[in-house]
Amino acid sequence: MSRRVTIADLSPKFQAEAYRQITTKTTPTMTPTAEPTAKPRIRQKSGDGLNKWEREHHERIRREWRHVYREPTLPLANGLRYKPDFLVHFGGDTEAHEVKGHMRDDAAAKIKMAAHLYPWIKFRLFWKERGQWKMQEVLP
C-alpha cells in the first residue's frame, strides 16, 4: 500500500525549497515565457495559373479566335481525366491545345487516349524551339 508523502517527510533542505515553491506564485517549472511566434503563412501564387509559355500562347490565340476556354475536363476511363490547356472553337471545329516544354509519358498517354475517345476534337501540341512556335497534331 502506498503512503502519501507530505512536506514533513522531506529533509530540512528540501522542506525549505517546498515551502518557497508553495508560497511563491510561480514555480520554476511554470516560469512565464513569451508566446511562441507563429510561423508566417506560405502564400501561394495568385493569378491566372498559367506559366510563361501558356500565357504567351493564350494571348496569341485570343488575337486570332474569339472562343477560347481554359482547362476543360475531359473524362477518359475509370476516373482518369485529361485537362487540355485551352479549348478553341471556331467555325464548326474544336481544337484542344496543349502547351508543353517537355512531355512526360503519362501526359503523352492521356492526350493520345483523349484523341482516340474524342475524334471530333483536334488535339494539338504546342512548344517553342529557338523562339519559334512549333505545332504537332495528335492523331487518334
Helices and strands as residue ranges (DSSP letters): G 7-9, H 12-23, G 28-30, H 52-64, E 67-70, E 74-75, E 81-82, E 86-90, E 93-99, H 105-117, E 121-129, E 132-138
